[in-house]
Amino acid sequence: MTRKDKLKNFIRDIADFPKPGILFRDITTLLKNKVALKSALDILTAEYKKKKIDAVVAVEARGFIFGGALAYRLKAGFIPVRKKGKLPAETEAVTYSLEYGTDTLEVHRDAIKPGDKVLIVDDLLATGGTVGAVADLMKKLRGKIVGMAFLIELSDLKGRDRLKGYSIFSLIKY
C-alpha cells in the first residue's frame, strides 16, 4: 500500500451531508493527524519542488490550509482567491456556474506579475467549476499555470474533463 493509499484511511465519510443523498468526504480527520497531514504535504511538495513556482494560488477556505503550507515549502508567494467583496484592494473577478445559480471569485489585480508560474491548490476536485474559475482569473492576470493540485478528487464528477489542458495532481481519488 502506497503512502497515498494510506492517506485515504484518514478521510471520514459522512452520509447525507450537507443534504440527503450526498456522501461528504471530511478532511478534518486527516488535518488533525500530524503524521497524515505531514505525509500529504510531503507528497504535494515533492510533486512541485522542481517546478520553480512563483506563487501558490488557493481558494477559500480549505484550499488555504494546503496552499499556505505549500507556498512556504516551495519558497513561493501565497495568493488567496476569495468570494466577492472579501478583498480590500482592486480586484479581478470571474463569475461561474454552480449546480443552482452562480458564484463570483476575486483576486487582487496585483497578485502576480505577467508570466509568473502559478500552482492552483484546493482541497477537492469535484466538477471543476471553482478551479476552472480560478484558472480564468490567472489567465486574466497573464499567469502561467504550472499545475493544479488537490488532496481529493471525486472522479465520478468528471472535473478533469472540464480542465483539459492543465496538469492535474490529486493525492486521493474516489
MOLIN-V538634 format. One record per residue. N is the residue number from 1. PHI is phi in whole degrees, 0 to 359 (* if undefined). OMEGA is omega in whole degrees, -180 to 180 (NA if undefined). D_FIRST is the distance of its C-alpha to the first C-alpha in whole Angstrom. Layout:
n:phi:omega:d_first
N:PHI:OMEGA:D_FIRST
N:PHI:OMEGA:D_FIRST
This chain:
n:phi:omega:d_first
1:*:-179:0
2:281:177:4
3:299:179:7
4:297:179:8
5:297:-180:6
6:295:-179:7
7:298:179:10
8:302:179:11
9:294:-178:11
10:264:178:14
11:263:-179:16
12:265:176:19
13:268:177:20
14:235:-179:24
15:286:174:26
16:60:175:30
17:230:4:29
18:277:176:31
19:213:-178:33
20:306:179:33
21:93:-180:30
22:263:172:28
23:256:-176:24
24:274:176:24
25:264:-175:21
26:272:-179:22
27:271:-177:20
28:298:179:22
29:288:173:20
30:284:-178:17
31:300:-177:21
32:281:-180:22
33:265:-173:19
34:298:179:20
35:289:180:16
36:294:179:15
37:298:179:18
38:298:180:18
39:298:179:14
40:300:180:15
41:292:177:18
42:299:-179:17
43:294:179:15
44:297:179:18
45:299:-179:20
46:300:-179:19
47:296:-172:19
48:241:-172:23
49:295:-179:24
50:265:-175:26
51:271:179:27
52:52:-180:30
53:290:175:30
54:275:-177:33
55:210:172:32
56:259:-178:30
57:252:-177:31
58:227:-177:30
59:261:178:31
60:295:-4:32
61:256:-175:31
62:292:176:27
63:298:179:27
64:297:-178:29
65:300:-178:26
66:280:-178:24
67:298:-180:27
68:296:180:28
69:294:179:26
70:293:178:25
71:303:178:28
72:301:-177:29
73:293:-179:26
74:268:-179:27
75:56:-178:31
76:239:173:32
77:284:178:34
78:241:-179:33
79:242:177:34
80:276:171:35
81:253:-171:35
82:234:173:37
83:293:-177:39
84:307:175:42
85:87:-176:45
86:261:-179:42
87:257:-171:43
88:277:-176:46
89:261:-180:47
90:298:-175:48
91:235:164:45
92:256:-177:44
93:229:172:42
94:218:177:41
95:254:-177:41
96:223:-176:39
97:275:172:38
98:247:178:36
99:303:179:36
100:231:177:39
101:111:-178:41
102:224:174:41
103:217:-180:39
104:232:175:40
105:245:-180:38
106:226:174:40
107:218:177:39
108:298:-180:42
109:300:-178:44
110:260:-176:44
111:296:179:40
112:224:173:39
113:263:176:42
114:306:180:42
115:91:177:39
116:302:178:37
117:273:-176:33
118:241:174:31
119:244:178:28
120:267:-175:28
121:232:171:25
122:211:-179:25
123:285:-169:22
124:216:169:22
125:254:178:23
126:247:-179:25
127:275:180:28
128:89:-178:28
129:296:-178:32
130:293:-178:31
131:291:174:30
132:296:177:32
133:295:177:35
134:297:177:34
135:300:177:33
136:298:177:37
137:298:-179:38
138:294:176:37
139:295:178:38
140:301:-180:42
141:273:178:41
142:64:174:41
143:277:177:37
144:259:-178:35
145:279:-179:31
146:279:-179:29
147:183:176:26
148:230:-176:25
149:236:-177:22
150:221:171:20
151:289:-175:18
152:234:171:17
153:235:175:19
154:265:-171:20
155:302:-178:20
156:298:-179:23
157:273:170:25
158:57:177:25
159:299:178:26
160:301:-179:25
161:299:-180:28
162:283:-174:30
163:246:-179:29
164:304:180:29
165:97:179:30
166:254:174:28
167:279:-176:25
168:242:178:22
169:230:175:19
170:229:-177:17
171:282:-174:14
172:236:179:13
173:239:174:14
174:241:NA:16
